[in-house]
């Protein structure tokens, strides 16, 4: 098993590129006080400086329309299942005669 792994490694090692490693410089942290002093939270700025545009109720409208369409689709699917079930019963009745 180890011999097979070694043979496989010898076969493929020429095709594997060596990773290009770089040095990463760490920033020293003196403690909790240093972290607190360097942390300056800020919110997300608005894009552009103009007045807010658009319809704030647009998302709610789209959701309501989608909900209505989903309810309609569910009703159609339920009717199709009922119709299919009735057709199956009718077919079985005909076969049984």
C-alpha positions in Angstrom: 0.0 0.0 0.0 2.8 2.4 0.9 4.7 1.3 -2.1 1.7 2.1 -4.4 1.4 5.5 -2.8 5.1 6.2 -3.3 5.0 5.0 -6.9 2.0 7.2 -7.6 3.7 10.2 -6.0 6.8 9.7 -8.1 4.6 9.6 -11.2 2.7 12.8 -10.5 5.0 15.0 -8.4 6.5 16.6 -11.6 3.1 17.9 -12.6 2.4 19.6 -9.2 3.6 23.2 -9.0 5.4 24.3 -5.9 3.3 26.9 -3.9 4.5 30.5 -4.0 4.7 31.3 -0.3 4.9 34.9 0.9 5.8 36.4 4.2 2.8 37.8 6.1 3.6 40.7 8.5 1.5 40.6 11.7 0.4 43.7 13.4 1.2 43.6 17.1 -1.8 44.0 19.4 -0.9 45.3 22.8 -4.1 44.2 24.4 -7.8 45.0 24.7 -7.1 48.7 25.2 -5.2 48.8 21.9 -8.0 47.1 20.1 -10.6 49.5 21.6 -8.6 52.5 20.7 -8.1 51.4 17.0 -11.8 50.4 16.5 -13.8 53.2 14.9 -17.2 51.7 13.9 -19.3 53.5 11.3 -22.4 52.6 9.4 -22.8 52.1 5.7 -23.0 55.4 3.8 -25.8 56.1 1.4 -24.8 55.8 -2.3 -24.8 59.3 -3.6 -25.8 62.3 -1.6 -29.3 62.9 -3.1 -32.6 62.4 -1.6 -33.8 58.8 -1.3 -35.8 57.7 -4.3 -38.0 54.9 -5.2 -41.1 53.4 -3.7 -40.6 52.2 -0.1 -43.7 50.0 -0.4 -42.5 48.3 -3.6 -41.1 45.3 -1.9 -44.3 44.7 0.1 -46.3 45.0 -3.1 -44.1 42.5 -4.9 -44.3 40.0 -2.0 -48.1 40.4 -1.9 -48.4 39.8 -5.6 -46.2 36.7 -5.4 -48.2 35.4 -2.4 -51.4 35.8 -4.5 -49.8 34.0 -7.5 -48.5 31.2 -5.2 -52.0 30.7 -3.7 -53.5 30.6 -7.2 -50.9 28.0 -8.3 -51.6 25.9 -5.2 -55.4 26.0 -5.9 -54.8 24.9 -9.5 -52.5 22.1 -8.4 -55.0 20.9 -5.8 -57.8 20.9 -8.5 -55.5 18.9 -10.9 -54.8 16.3 -8.2 -58.5 16.0 -7.4 -59.3 15.6 -11.1 -56.5 13.1 -11.6 -57.7 11.1 -8.6 -61.3 11.1 -9.8 -60.1 9.9 -13.3 -58.1 7.1 -11.7 -61.2 6.0 -9.7 -63.3 6.1 -12.9 -60.8 4.1 -14.8 -60.5 1.5 -12.1 -64.3 1.2 -12.1 -64.4 0.6 -15.8 -61.7 -2.0 -15.6 -63.5 -3.8 -12.8 -66.7 -4.2 -14.8 
